[in-house]
Amino acid sequence: MSDSKRLDELVARARRERDERERGYRERALGMYPWVCGRCGREFTRANLHELTVHHRDHNHDNNPPDGSNWELLCLYCHDNEHQRHGEARAAGASGGGSGTAAASGGATWNPFADLAERLKDPGKD
């Protein structure tokens, strides 16, 4: 068997195994939790259930405890956002951004209400 054919079979088997694993924990998570996004609170029905994903809190897709403690249901948008934030936090840590900064921890870096009390005292201030 050629190396190319062997590699194709290996990739196909890995994809099948991944799909089987995902079906298993997805079905279990959908049976355990209400069909609501854990971030934005959007509710789902059978008609749009395909838009509800299972997020692994520790980002390890092989960590699937039977009690579901590593899962949360997120809509597609919140799930994408969570992975974007995780990637940015990892990049900031790798580039020496420091773990103590608000940006590295995923927190806000600017507070639009910081001087709210002062503005309420003097409404003419802009």
C-alpha positions in Angstrom: 0.0 0.0 0.0 1.3 3.4 -0.9 2.1 6.1 1.7 -0.5 8.4 0.2 -3.2 5.8 0.4 -2.2 4.9 4.0 -2.3 8.5 5.0 -5.7 9.0 3.4 -7.1 6.0 5.4 -5.6 7.3 8.6 -7.2 10.7 8.1 -10.5 9.1 7.2 -10.4 6.9 10.3 -9.5 9.8 12.6 -12.4 11.8 11.2 -14.9 8.9 11.7 -13.7 8.5 15.3 -14.0 12.2 16.0 -17.5 12.3 14.6 -18.6 9.2 16.7 -17.1 10.8 19.8 -18.8 14.1 19.2 -22.2 12.4 18.6 -21.8 10.6 21.9 -21.1 13.6 24.1 -23.4 15.9 22.2 -26.4 13.6 22.7 -25.6 13.2 26.4 -25.2 16.9 26.9 -28.5 17.7 25.1 -30.2 15.1 27.3 -28.7 16.6 30.5 -29.0 20.3 30.0 -31.9 22.6 28.9 -31.6 23.7 25.3 -30.5 27.2 26.2 -27.2 29.0 25.4 -25.2 29.2 28.6 -23.9 32.7 27.7 -26.7 34.7 25.8 -29.7 32.7 27.1 -31.1 32.0 23.7 -33.6 29.1 23.7 -33.6 26.4 21.1 -36.2 24.0 19.7 -35.8 20.9 17.5 -36.1 23.2 14.5 -32.9 25.1 15.3 -31.1 22.7 17.6 -28.3 22.3 15.1 -27.2 25.8 16.1 -26.6 24.7 19.7 -23.1 23.4 20.3 -21.3 21.6 23.2 -18.4 23.6 24.5 -15.6 21.9 26.5 -14.8 24.2 29.4 -11.1 23.1 29.5 -10.9 23.1 25.7 -10.0 19.4 25.7 -12.4 17.5 23.5 -11.3 14.2 24.8 -12.3 15.1 28.4 -15.9 13.9 28.5 -16.8 13.0 32.1 -20.1 11.1 32.5 -21.5 13.9 34.7 -21.0 16.5 32.0 -19.0 18.8 34.2 -16.7 19.8 31.4 -19.5 20.8 29.0 -21.7 23.8 28.5 -24.2 24.4 25.7 -23.5 27.5 23.7 -25.0 28.9 20.5 -22.8 29.0 17.5 -22.0 32.7 18.0 -21.1 32.4 21.7 -19.1 29.3 21.0 -17.1 31.0 18.3 -16.6 34.0 20.6 -15.4 31.8 23.5 -12.8 30.1 21.2 -11.7 33.5 19.9 -11.2 34.8 23.5 -9.3 31.6 24.4 -7.0 32.0 21.4 -6.3 35.6 22.1 -5.5 34.9 25.8 -3.1 32.1 24.8 -1.5 34.4 22.2 -1.1 37.2 24.8 0.4 34.8 27.3 2.8 33.4 24.7 3.9 36.9 23.6 4.7 38.0 27.1 1.5 40.1 27.5 1.5 39.2 31.2 -1.3 37.3 32.9 -2.1 40.2 35.3 -3.4 42.6 32.7 -7.1 43.1 32.0 -6.6 42.4 28.3 -4.8 39.1 28.9 -7.4 37.9 31.3 -10.2 38.7 28.9 -11.6 41.6 30.9 -12.5 45.0 29.6 -9.6 47.5 29.2 -11.8 50.6 29.2 -14.7 51.5 31.4 -17.1 53.9 29.8 -18.8 54.6 33.2 -15.6 55.3 35.2 -16.6 58.9 35.7 -20.3 58.5 35.8 -20.7 59.8 39.3 -18.8 62.9 38.4 -20.9 63.5 35.2 -24.1 63.1 37.2 -23.0 65.8 39.6 -22.1 68.2 36.7 -24.4 67.5 33.7 -22.8 70.2 31.6 -19.4 68.4 31.6 -18.6 66.7 28.3 
